[in-house]
Amino acid sequence: MSHPPPRWPTRVPVLIAGGGPVGLTLAALLGRYGVPCLVVEADASYCEGSRAICISRRSQEIMGWVGADRALVEKGLSWTGGRSFFRDREVLHFRMPSELGERFAPMVNIQQFYVEEFAARAARETADEVDIRWSSRVVDVQQHADHAEATIATPNGEQHVVRADWLVACDGGRSTVRERSGLAFEGMQYEGRYVIVDIEQTTARPVERLAWFDPPSNPGSTILMHRQPDNVWRIDYQIADDEDAAEAVKPENVLPRVQSHLQMIGETAPWNPLWISIYNAKCLTLDRYRHGRVLFAGDAAHLVPIFGVRGLNSGLDDAGNLAWKLALVVGRQADAALLDSYSSERVHATRQNIRYGAKSTEFMAPPHAGFTLMREAALRLAGENETVRSLINPRQSTPISYAGSPLNLPSRTPQPSPGPGETAPDALVGARHLTQLFGHGFVALLFSDTPMPDFIGGLESGQGLAGLTVWRLSRTPVGDPTAELHDATGDARRRYGAAEGGLVLVRPDGYVMARWPLADAAAVNAALAAYRSPLTSEGEPA
């Protein structure tokens, strides 16, 4: 017996337009923070094809905040480096930074639809907090002083008006919310185009990022290969400027080029194509990600080149940054202007990602003959001169520092790294990773080999996400594992550059907010009150 679809709500605290990986991860985070939200997605289910495939360490941490990291890592293929070839000669073998005791590998390969599935599963585990509606789309948006009003079209032709205290646009590069809000991207796009192909083939090759420049199999082209779960290869190859895009994605034109390359690298097992698409690099962003009651995240806010895997990873960072701030605002524990810091921090991050992504794009798909000449010179020299190899390093995605954030507590004296605005490092402390402590509220890391009861007693209490959890990290055995961690190797103290009695205050999104050479309860209380201070629309202190 079929059940009628649930009735549409007329008002919600948060409406998320778009149920891709960013929207679903944001919903899962908000659900964990106790914020009811409605997600509407135009597609009937998860996406098709591999799409975004490389999930960074930082993104794995964010997925861990909603309990989706285990499924992600178990299904995905972790890797730490890669190789680049000029024609048929290896010219670079790189490894991404990684230290013993870190919770995750620098990168894991996994198809985007799995990320969406794991995020949706995590969102549903928050019981009644998250309502996901497929095959429905936001078709119009109107703003009012205390809410945004969205018109939602459903498959049966009906339209429903839902009022939301806050509307978050995660509806992709062709965002309807952005268009209906009268907003436009600024920036540029490159002419170089890549065909993207998923094929199924069994291989024994290690998991690493592989790149060929001007390979004998496809002269003049650049080819990227990544292994994925389910015996899938993701292959990206550049097409000539004068090739017709519609012709370039036809199987009769794609399959011979793929076969030629597989044959060149010795992959002789039978294979079959799964998905074909085409792509060109874009460096586009809105100038602000908050417009009244509407916020923008992921591809609805910015489009960055795929080279360096900053697209989905920057979108997940948007979700991690926005969720705790929105939860505090919805819960009336912070002023709504706190959301302007989301905009200022993430616009800054996008501009950095665009800067790095543009450099990678100009190397992967040279925009004119001058770049082509310089690239060939660098590739030729890299095979013989180690100092040149840094010029062809793909510069994979890394967390962006919010050095100028209005939420950073300025220091009167020079502080060691990580300073305010930097991500808090991981370390294995006893049986626990430090990053497991983040994502749930404010955390204070007290580096002291002896208990400091006066400091603890001087802290003001807080509720839920606005509260503070203090962990003492000691190099000597600890007595209370619920509040103390045994930093037996001293790795945590070293990575935080902390002296005895030092304190580091970490935001719910794993960024350092403040640090002190000696723990000071009054200073900590003042720092925690700072995020409630009114901000201007640009995110600067009023």
N, C-alpha and C positions, 0 to 999 in steps of 0.2 A: 504494500500500500504506500503510495507516494505521499509525501507531506508537502503542504504548500510552502513556498519560500518564506523566510522570515520577513516580517514587516520592516520597512526602512525607517530608521530613526529620524526624527525631525531636528534634533540638536545633539551634538557630540562635543566633547572637549577638544578632540583632535581628529581631523579628517586628513588621510594620506591619499593623495591622488597618484596612483601608480604602485603596482604590486610586483615590481622587479626586485632585485637583490637589495637595493638601497631602501626602498619603501618597506619591504618585509623585515629587514634588519632593524630599521627605526621602530617599526611596530612592535617587534619582539622586545626591544630595549624599553620602550614606553610601557609595555605590558608588565615587564619585570619591576618597573618603578611604580606600578599601580595606577597608571594613567589609561583610562579607556580610550580606544581609538577605532576608527572605521577606515578600512583600506578598500579602495575600489581600483580594479585592474581591468583594462579593456580586453585582454586576452582571456581565453577560457581556462588556461592553466599556465604552467611554467614555460619558459621560452624554448625554442628549438635551436639546435646547433650549439657549438661550443661557446661562441661569443667571447666574453672576458674569461680568461682561463688561469691566469697567474695570481694567486692570492698571497699577499705579502705577510711577513711575520706580524706586523701591526694589525692587519685585517684579521688574522687568525686570533689575535688577542681579543679583538672586538667581538668576533663570533663566540669566543669563550665566555664573554659576559652574559650571554643568553643560553649557555650550555650547548652550543652547536659545534664547538671545536672538535670534540671527539669524533663525531660522524664525519666532519670535514677532513680531518687528518687521516682517519682510517680509510676513507674512500679515495682521497687524493694521493698524488705522487710528489713527495717532497724532494727538493733539490737545493744545491748550494752554489752552483756556478754554471759555466758553459764554455763553449768553444766557438771561435770565428775562423772562417776560411776565406782566403783570397784565391779565387779559381779553385784549384785542387790542393792548396797548401794551407796548413794550419798556421795562423798568425797570432792567435790569442787564446789563452786558457785562463779564465778568470774565476775567482771565488768571491762570493759576497761575505761581508763581515759576519762572523759567528763565533760565539764563545761557549765554552763548556758550561753546562748548567742552564742554558736558555731553554725555555719551554717549547719553542717551536723552531722549525727550520726557517731559513730566510724566505723561502718561497715554497708553495705547494701548487701543483697543476691539478685543476679540476674544472669540469665544464660548468658554465654559469647556471644551468638549470638545477644542478645539485645544490649550489649555494642557495638558490631560491627555495628549493624544497626544504633544506635544513633550517633556513630562517623562518619559513612558514610553520614548520613543525614546532619550533621554539616559541613562536608567537601564539600558536594554539594552546600550548601548555600553560599559558597564563590564564586559562579558563575564560571567564566572561569579559576580560579586559580588551581583547582584540577580536574584531569582527571583519573577516575578509570576504569581499564580494567580487567574484570573477565575472567576466563578460559584461562589465559595467564601466562607464567612463564619465569623467567630469567633462561637460560640454560648455559650461558657462560659469563665471565667477563674478560675484558682486561683493564689494567691500562695504562694511559698516563700522561704526565706531567701536562696537564691542564684539563683533563677529564677522566672519566671512560666510557668504551664502553661495553654495554650489548647486548647480543643476546637474543631476546625474541621469544619464540615459541608460536604460536596461535593454536586454535582448528582445523583450516582448513589445518594445516600442513605447513603453511608458517612460515618463520623466518624473523624478522626485527631487524636491528641494530640501537640502540638508544644511542647517546652520551649524557652523563649527566655531568654537572659540578661536581655534587656530587651524589653518589649512597649510599642509606641507606638500609642495609640488615635487613629486618624484616620478613624473610622467615622461621622462626621457628627453632626447635631443629635439624632438618635434613637439615639445610640451604645449598642450592646449591651455593649461593654466597660465603659462608665460605669455602666450599669444593673446588670450582673453584679458590679461592684465595690461596689455599695451606695452610690453617690455621686449627689448631686442638685445641679442648678443652683441658684444664688441670683440674685435679681433680679426683673425685671418684664417684661411684654409690653404693647404698645399695642393698642388696639381697631381703629385705622384699618387698612383692608385695601386692597391694590392688586392689580388684575389685571395680569398680565404677558403680553404678546403679542409673538411674533416674526412679522413679515410679510416677504415678499420683494417688493421694489419698486425699480425703478431711479430714482435721484435724482442731481441735480447739486449738492445742498446741501453746504457744507463740513462737515467733521467737527468737531463741538462738542457740548457738553452743552446740551440745550434743555429748558426747563421753562415750563409755562403754569399760572397760578393762576386758577381760575374762568374758563376760556376760553368764549367763546360757543358753541363746538362741543359742550362738555360742561359746562354750568353747574354750579357748586358743586364740581367735581372739580379735582384737580391732575394734570397729565399731564407725563411725562418722555419724551424721545426721544433715542436714541443710534443713530448709524449703526454698522453692523458689516460685516465682510467678507462677500462673496458676495451683495451687494445686499440685505442684511437690515437692516430697521429693528427696534430693540427699543423697544417702547412700554409704559410703565407708567402705569396710570391708577387713581385712587382711586374706590372705590365707596362708596355711602352706608351708614351704620351699619345701616339696616334692610333692606338687600338680602341675600337668601339667597346664601351662597357657592356652593352647587351650581348655582344658576340663573345666577349672575354669570359663570361660565366656559363656559357653553354658547355655541357659535358663533353661534346666532341672536340672542344678546344682546350678544356681543362685537363682531361684525363691523360692525353699524350704528354703534356708537360710534367705532370706528376710522375708518370711512369718513367720518363727520361731521368728524372732526378733520383727516384728510388733505385733505378738500375745503376746510376753513377756511384751511389754510396753503398751499394751491395745489399740492399734490402730486397730480397728476391721472393719472399713469401707472398702468397695470393693476397689481394686486397680489393676492397670495394669502397666507392665513395658514399658518404653519408649526408653531406651538407656543403653547399657552395654559396658564397656571398662575395661582396666587393666592398672596398673601404678606401677612403682617403683621409689624410690627417687634418684635423681642425684644431685651432688654438682660439677658442671662443669662451667668453664668460660674461655674466651679468656684472654690473659694477657694484651691486649690493644684493645680498641674499635674503634680506628681510624687507618687505614692502607692506607696511601696516600689519594686518593680520595674516598675511600670506608669506610663507618662507619657501625657499628653493633649495633643493639638494640633488646631488648626483648629476646626471646628464641634463636635467632640467635647468641646472644652475651653471654648468660648465661642460665644455667638450675639450678634451686634451688628447694628444696623439697616443696611439697604442704602444709606441716604442718606449720601453721603460716601465710598462704595465702600471700606469698612473691613473687610468680611467676608473675602473670599478674600485680600486683601492682607495682613491681619493673620495669616491662616493660613500664608501663604508666609513671613512674618517669623518665625512659630513654627518652621518648618522650618529656616530659615537660622540661627536662634539655637541650636536643639537639636542640629543635625547635628554641628558641630565638637566640641561638648562630649561628646556620646555617643561619637564616634569616639575621642577621647582616653581616655575611660573604658574602652571596649571594648579599646583597645590598651594598657591598663595604663600610660598615661602621665599619668594624673590620677586623683585620688581620686573615687569614685563620688558623693561629696557635691557635686562640681562641678555635678551636675545640678540641685541645689536652686537654683542661680543662674538656671537656665532658668526655673524656676517663678516665682521672685520677680520677675525682669525682665518676663516675659511676662504675668503676672497684673497687674502695674503697667500695662503697655501696654494690656491689655484694659480696665482701669478707665478709662484716659484715652480710649480709643476709644468706650467706652460713654457717657462724659460728653459727648463731642463728638457722637456719633451720636444721643443723646437730644435734644440741642438741635435737630439737623437734623430729627429725626422730629416734634418738636412744632411745627416750622414747616411741614413738608410735610403732616402729617396732624394738625391741631390736636386735642388730646384733649378740649377742651370749648369752650364759647362764648367764654370769656374769651380763650383763645389765638387763636381765630378773629378776634375783634375787633382784637386787637393786631397780628395778621398783616396784616389788611386795611389798617390804618393805616400800617404800615411799607411795604407795597407801594404805596399811594397816594403817600406822601411820597417814596419812592425815585425815582419818575419825575421829580421836580422838585428834590430835594435830594440832592446827591452824598454828603453826610456820613451819610445814612441807609442808603446802599446796602450798607455793610458788614454791616448787620443781616440782609440777605437773601442774603449770600454763602453758597454751599453748603458751604464749608469742606471741601474734598476731603482725602482721606487724605494724611497726611505721617508720616515716621518719628517714633517716640516716643523721647524721651530716657530713658536709664537713669541718671538723675542720682544715684540712691541705690544703685546696684548694688554688691554686695560685691566685685566684680572691679575696680572703679575704683581706681586708685592716687591717694590724696588728695594734693593739692598744698599746699605750705606758703605759697605766694604766689599771688595772683590770676593766672589764666591766661586768655589770649584764647580765643574760640570758634574751632573746636569743642573743648570740654573733654571730660574723661573721661565716658563714657556717651552722647555724641552721635555721630551718624553722620559718617563721614569724607567730606568733600565730594569731588566729582569735579572734574577739570580736565584739559584737553588739554595734555599735556607732550610736545613733539616729535610723534611719530606715535602716541602711546599715551595712553589715558585712565587716570587714577589708579585708577578703580574696577576696571579690568582686573587690577590687582595684588592685589585682595582676593579672599577666598573660598577660599584655598588654604593658608593658614597665617598666622602672625604676621608683620606687616610693620612695619618702622621706616622712617619718612620723615625723612631728614636734610637740612635746608635749609642748604646750605653751598656757597659759590662756590669753595671750595678743598678738596681731599681731606683726610680726617682719619684717617690710618692708625692712630694710637694708639687711637682710639675703636674702630675695626673690630677691631683685634687684641685688645682687651679683652673682646669679647663671647664668651660661652660658646656652643658649638655645640649644635644640637639636631637630632633626626631627624624627617623627615616633617612632619606637621601641628604637632608641638610645636617645630619649628625656627623660625628667624627669618631673614627675608630683609631686607636693608638696601638701600634705594635712596637715592642722593644726588641731590637736586634742585638744580641749579645754574643761575644766570642767565647764566653764560658757557658757551661750547661745551664739551661733555664728551668724554672720550676713550674710555670703556668703556660702550657702550650696554647691556651686560648687567647693569650695576650702577649706572649713572648716567643721569639724565634731564635734558634741557635745558629748563628753565622759562624760555624766551626772553622771554615776555611778563610774567613775574612773577605770572601769575594764580594759580598754585598757592600761592605764598608768601602772596599777599593773602588767599585764601580760608581758609587755615589760620592767618592772623594770626601767621606765624612770622618771627622775626628771624634774623639770620645765626648759624648754629651751632645753631639750635633743632631739637628732635627730637620727633616724634609717633609713638607706638606704637599700631598698629591691630590689633584682634582679627581672627581669621579671618572673622567675620561683618560686617566693615566698620565696626565701632564703635571709637571712640577709647577706648583703655584707660588711657593715661597720656601726658603730654607734659612736656617740660623746656625751659627757656629756653636751656640749653646741653647738648649731648650728653654723657652720663655713662654709661659702660659698666657700672659697678657698679650704678647705679640701674636700668638696663634689665634686667640679669641678675636683680635682686631682683624686679622687676615680673613677669618671665616665670615666676618661681618661685611667685608669689602664687596663681595659679589652681590650684596643687596643694595649697594649704593646706586643712585640714579646715574644713567649714562646718557650721553647725547646720541642722536640717531647715527652718528658715525662710529659709535663705540668708544669714544673717549670720555674720561671722567668729566662730569658736569662741573 
